[in-house]
Amino acid sequence: MKSCSITGHTRLLHAFAVALSLLFMCFAAGIQTAAAHDVTPGDAGYIQEIWGVHIIPFIYLGAKHMVTGYDHILFLLGVVFFLYKMKDVAIYVSLFALGHSITMLLGVWYGWGINAYIIDAIIGLSVVYKALDNLGAFQTWLGFQPNTKAATFIFGLFHGTGLASKILEYKISPDGLLANLLAFNVGVEVGQLLALFVILIVMGYWRKSPNFLHQAKIANIIMVFLGVLLTYQQIAGYIASTA
């Protein structure tokens, strides 16, 4: 029995090591190739060159942005981490989507945005916030629980502002702008649903583990570190760009 326990523990540690290594490799690749809300050179060139309404391509670009946006995925994972009812998942994800949509659409339409490094640093902090919230840090440190629904909506506003700021840099054509923006936003939500589908399947199996709560604590500590790393990387980029 003792041998089986040790073997099981070893396998668990090995699984964690593999998962952690993959997570760090993906994250490192992301920060080396682009900012969190960056648009690939090929997509940027396409955005700059086209005129008129292009519904399907912009839906694709929106979905691609969402499923490759590690900051979005980390925050979304944090939001649903301890949500066991689909009703609650739907409410929180809808609040995030609403906030994201408002600032992305209005930001590009009216031409206002924030320095990409600054807004992405705030988005990094959103990951830190949510992971700390999952760890119960605010209850311990402050003695009260911030409104999680309000926080999800507010950080959704920041996530959308980040994308709007980046799109504005590429001076998207005003011809067909509204239709293309709406299509892009639809794509973002499609991508979000695809990411959420995968996350919920994985979480569903993971929660069946008798060690889930302990593992969840470790996972959220890792998310805090990744959020801090993302924030640091963006602040360093901002300082370098203004030097």
Residue pairs with C-beta under 8 A, 6 or more apart in sequence:
12 211
16 215
16 218
20 222
23 222
23 226
26 70
27 70
27 226
27 229
27 230
30 36
30 70
31 229
31 230
31 233
34 40
35 116
35 117
35 120
35 166
35 234
35 237
36 69
36 70
36 71
36 120
36 123
36 124
36 162
36 230
36 234
37 65
37 69
37 71
37 116
37 119
37 120
37 123
37 162
37 163
37 165
37 166
38 116
38 166
39 47
39 61
39 65
39 166
39 167
39 170
43 61
43 64
44 170
46 57
46 61
47 61
47 167
47 170
47 172
48 170
48 171
48 172
50 57
50 173
51 173
51 175
51 176
52 173
52 175
52 176
53 176
53 179
53 180
54 176
54 180
54 183
55 179
55 180
55 183
56 183
58 180
58 181
58 183
58 184
58 187
59 183
59 184
59 186
59 187
59 190
60 187
61 184
61 187
62 183
62 184
62 185
62 186
62 187
62 188
62 189
62 190
62 191
63 187
63 188
63 190
63 191
63 194
64 187
64 191
65 163
65 187
65 188
65 191
66 72
66 187
66 188
66 189
66 190
66 191
66 192
66 194
66 195
67 73
67 191
67 194
67 195
71 120
71 123
71 124
71 126
71 127
71 159
71 162
71 230
72 159
72 192
72 195
73 195
73 199
74 127
74 223
74 226
74 227
75 96
75 123
75 126
75 127
75 130
75 155
75 159
76 93
76 96
76 192
76 195
76 196
76 199
77 199
77 223
78 127
78 130
78 131
78 133
78 134
78 220
78 223
79 92
79 93
79 96
79 130
79 152
80 89
80 92
80 93
80 196
80 199
80 200
80 203
81 134
81 203
81 216
81 219
81 220
82 134
82 216
83 89
83 92
84 207
89 196
89 200
91 149
92 148
92 149
92 152
93 192
93 196
95 149
95 152
95 153
95 156
96 152
96 153
96 155
96 156
96 159
97 156
97 189
97 192
98 153
98 156
99 152
99 153
99 154
99 155
99 156
99 157
99 158
99 159
99 160
100 156
100 157
100 159
100 160
100 163
100 188
101 160
101 185
101 188
101 189
102 157
102 160
103 156
103 157
103 158
103 159
103 160
103 161
103 164
104 160
104 161
104 163
104 164
104 167
104 181
104 184
104 185
104 188
105 160
105 164
105 181
105 182
105 185
106 164
107 113
107 160
107 161
107 163
107 164
107 165
107 168
108 164
108 167
108 168
108 172
108 177
108 181
109 177
109 178
109 181
111 168
112 164
113 119
113 161
113 164
113 165
113 166
113 168
114 161
114 162
114 165
115 165
115 238
116 162
116 165
116 166
116 169
117 234
117 235
117 237
117 238
117 241
118 234
118 238
119 158
119 161
119 162
119 165
120 162
120 230
120 234
121 230
121 231
121 234
121 235
121 238
122 158
122 162
123 155
123 158
123 159
123 162
123 230
124 227
124 228
124 229
124 230
124 231
124 232
124 233
124 234
125 227
125 231
126 155
126 158
126 159
126 227
127 223
127 224
127 226
127 227
127 230
128 223
128 224
128 227
128 228
128 231
129 151
129 155
129 227
130 151
130 155
130 223
131 220
131 221
131 223
131 224
131 227
132 138
132 220
132 224
133 146
133 148
133 151
134 216
134 220
134 223
135 217
135 220
135 221
135 224
138 144
138 145
138 146
139 145
163 188
172 180
206 212
206 215
209 215
